[in-house]
Amino acid sequence: MRKNILILFLLIENVIYVFGQYEEVRKELDRVSIRPLPYTNAPKNPPRKAPVIYTENAIIYPDDSGPFPHSMVDKMELPIFVYTDYECTQKLPISFQSEDDVDGFRFISDKHDCYVLYVHIAGESFNHYRNLLATFDKTGKRIDYIEVGLKWDTWVCLEQFSIDTAMQVVVNKLTPMEKEPVSKYDFKSFTGYRTDTYYQILANGEIIKTKEVVFEPQLYYGPTPEERKEGYCYFISRGDEKVKTITECNERVSSPYP
């Protein structure tokens, strides 16, 4: 009898701990600013050809994000780092030197019983940026996340995304194929390939990968001096690639805690 009571006490204690662990995240999520759907971080009128992934009347990058408290970030169970190379092999953890190191906003839908959070991660010292879409249940516990944005030095973006009113997400990513590392600052071109990955955020917050389209490799160009002078946030995906493979799938992301 005493053993059963002890087990019950430990179970109750564990439940209280779990709910308390995410309570601060839940409270902060309720305070996060909201952005309307549809939304895209792709430029509406790029200086050169880019993927047309935005929908009519979409909200366009840049956005006005609100900073997240560091105590909240520590409990979100998300990979808070930026890449320091175009090949995405070298990770730099964020040291929280500024209130704007991690910020964002959230999307809402009357058909979704979860939080859908856009997270902007900034490595200001190196001008490297990374974006995530993460889902949380109503207790504040993280469900899934996907990476949706990569940008360097203001000029170059290797990853961009759009999300529509049905919480369908398309992520466009460019992968370099050079044997030698691509210069971070003044590259003129490199060979790479584009991948478009399609996701569906379910009503309960689970993220399902539904399709992946891989394009044939080709040459991609960096911003011209004239484009730099104009201050373009330049996305280097061209939009004229030829499809190599299309894979239909129905896989839950189930993002692990890093």
N, C-alpha and C positions, 0 to 999 in steps of 0.2 A: 504493500500500500504506500509506504513512504517512498519507495522507488518510483512508483507511478506519479505521485505528487511532485517529486523532484523533477522528473522528466517534463511534466506539464508546466512547471514553473520555468524551466529552461527554455521551453518552446515559446511561452508568452514573453519572456525576456528577450528572446531573439527577434520576435515579431516587433516588439517595441523599439529595439535597436535599429532594425531595418527601416521602419517608417521614420524614425528620427534622423537617420542618416541622410535621407533624401528630402526631408521637410524643407530645408533651406533652399534647395534647388527648386522645389515646387513653388515656394513663395516668390522667388526671384523670377521664375518663368511667368508668373501671373503679372509681374511688373514690366516685362520686356515689351518694347514697342511692337506694333503689328503692321505688316505690310500687305497690301491687297494682292490678289492673284488675278491674272497670270503675272509672272515675273521672269526676267532674264538679266544676266549680267553681261550679255553680248552687246556690242555697240549697234545702235540703230542704223547709222550711216557710216560704216567703216571706210577709211581712205582707199582701201583696196578690197577685193572680193573676200568675203568671210561667210561662214555657214549661216544660212537664214534659219535660226532656231528660235527666234522670238515670235510671239503671236501678236495679233492686232491689239493695240491699247496696252501692251505689256509695260510694266514699270522697268525703266532702264537704269543700268549702272551709270554713274556712281550712286550710292545709297547713303542714307543717314542712319548709321547704326548707333546703338547705345552701348556703353561699356558694361561688361559683366564683372561683378565683384570677384576678387581672386578666390575667396572662400567658396563661392559657387562653382567656379571653374574646377577647383580641386575635387569636387564631388560629382562632376558630370560624367566621369569615366569616359573621356574622349582623348584621342591622341593629339595633344597640344604641342605641335612642333611645326617647323617649316623646313623645306628642302633647300639646300644651298647649291645644288647643281641641277642642270636641266634634265639629266638622266634619272633624277629622283632616287639616288642611292645614298646621299649624305643628309642626315637629319640633324637639325639644330633645335634643341628644346627651348621653349620660351621661358625667360627668367623673370617675367613680370616686373620689368623696370618702369613700365608706364601703365596707366589705367586703360589705355587704348590697345594694349597688347592683344586682348581678346574681347571682341564685341559682336553685336549682331542684332537680330530681330526675329520675329516668328510669323508663320503663316497660320491661318485658321480656316477651317471648313466646317459647315454645319453637318457634314456627313462623317467627320472624323472625331473620335473620342480620345484624342491624344494631343500632345504639344509637338509642333513641327518647328524646329529651331534652325535658323541660318547662323552659322558661326564663322566670323572673320578672324583669322589668326595672323598677326603682323610681327615679322621680325624686322623692326624698324632699323636696327643697326646695319642690316645687310640689304634692306629694301626687298625682302622676300615675303610673299604673302600666300596664304593657303585658306581655302574655304571648305566647310563641311555642312551637310544637312543632317540633323540628328533628330530622332524622335524619342519622346519621353511619355511614360504613362501618367495618370493623374496624381500619383504619389510623388512624382519627380524622379522616378527611376528611369535610367536610359534604356531604350529598347534596341534601336539600331542606328547606324550612321553610315554615310557614304561621303567620299571626297568629291567636291564639285567645282573646285577652282584652284588654279596655280598661276601665280604672276610674279615676275621679277622686275626690279628696277623701273617700275611704272610702264616700261615700254613693251614688255613681252608677256603674253599670256598663253600658256600651254593647255589650259583647261578652262572651260566655261560651261554654263548650264542654263536650262530653262525649266520652269515648273508651271503647269496649267491649273485651271480651277478644279480639275478632278484629281489633283495631287500626282499627276504623271510627270516624271522627271526625265530629261534628256541631258546627258553629260557628254560633251565633245572634248576629246583629249588628243593631243599631238605628242607622239613618242619619237625622239631623235634616234637615229641608227648609226651615227658616226662612231668610228673606232676610237677616235680621240675625243676628249671632253669638249663640249661646245663652250666657247668663250661666253662669260656671263654678261659682258658689257658691250662689245662692238662687233658681234658676229654679223656676217652679210647673208649667209645662207647655210642650210644643212639639209641632209636627206632624212626624212622621217615619214611616219604614217599616222593617219588619223583614225581614231576609234570613236564611234557613237554608241553609248550604252544607255539603254532605256530601263527605267525603274517605275514601279507603282507603289505608292505609300498606301497601305491598307487602312481601314477605319480604326483598327486597334494599334496602329503605329508600326507594324511590321513592314519592312521594305523588301519588295520582291523585284529581282532582276528579271526582265521579261524578254529582252532582245539585245544582241550586240552586233554592230555592223563595223567591219574592218575594211579600210580602204587601201588601195595599192600605194606603195611608197612613191614619193616624188620629192622634188626639191622645194623647200620652203625658205622664204626670204624674211629677213629682219626689217625693221622700219627704216625708211630712207632718212637722210638728214633733214629733208624738208618736213617729213612727218614728225620727226622729233621736235623741230622748231615749233610746229603747230600744237604740240602738247598732246598728241593722240595717245590714249591708252590703247595700244595696238594689239589686236588679237591676230596671231600669225596663221591660224587655220584658214585655208584658202577657199574652200567650198566648191572646188571644181574637181575633186578627186573621183577616181573610178572605184566602184565597189569590188572588193576582193571576196569577202565571205559575209554571209548573214546567218547568225545563229539564234534561233528561237529557243527560249528557255522559260522556266518558271521556278526560280531558285530564291529562297529567302537569303538576304544578306547575312543576318545573324552576326553582326560585327562584334568581334571579341574585344574585351578591354585590353589595350596595348600594355 
